[in-house]
Amino acid sequence: MELADFVCFEATVAKLKSTDRNKVIGELVASLDNAGKLGKNNVVKITRAIIRRENEASTGLGKGVAIPHVKHPVVTEPVAAVGLSTEEIDFKSLDEQPVYSVILLISPTDDPEKHLRAMECIVGHLQKEQFRNFLRQADSSEYIEDLFRETGENPAL
C-alpha cells in the first residue's frame, strides 16, 4: 500500500486555519467531506469520534507530526487528509514538541487489516527525516501530492 492509494489529495489543506487540535481535526474532516468522501451529514459524528480517540491517547508521534485516526462505518476504504501549519499545534505529543504536519486517517470498521496497513505506510514515511522535512516545507496541495506520489516511485523518501 502506498500513500497515494488512500490519501485524498482534494482534501489536502496546505495551510491550516486553526492551531487548536480539535479544530484542526474538524477542518480536515470537513475537507474530506467537501471532497465527497464521507457521505451525508457525517462530519460531526466523525469529528467527535476522532477527538474521543485522541483524548484516549495522543496521536502526536513526535518530531512535529500527528496521525489522528479512527475506524468508522461511513467509509468502505481507508481515506486520509493531510494538513500543514506554520504555527504550532499542541497534540500532546510524546516528545512534548508542537505538531506542524497532520495526516488524518479514517478507516472502515470491518477491515482492521486495511487500517493497519495504512497506518504502517504513514508511520513508515513519517519516521524518515527527509520525508518529514519535505512535507513540512510544502506550501501547496500540488507539492504535497507530488511528494506523496514520489514516495511510491522512490521508497527511500
TAZIVEN-V596100 format. One record per helix or strand of 3 or more residues. SS is the DSSP state (a for helix, b for strand). FROM is the first residue (numbers start at 0). LEN is the number of residues. If there is no record, write none. Layout:
# TAZIVEN-V596100
ss={SS SS}
from={FROM FROM}
len={LEN LEN}
This chain:
# TAZIVEN-V596100
ss={a a a a b b b b a a a}
from={2 8 20 42 59 68 78 98 111 128 140}
len={4 3 14 14 3 3 11 9 15 9 13}
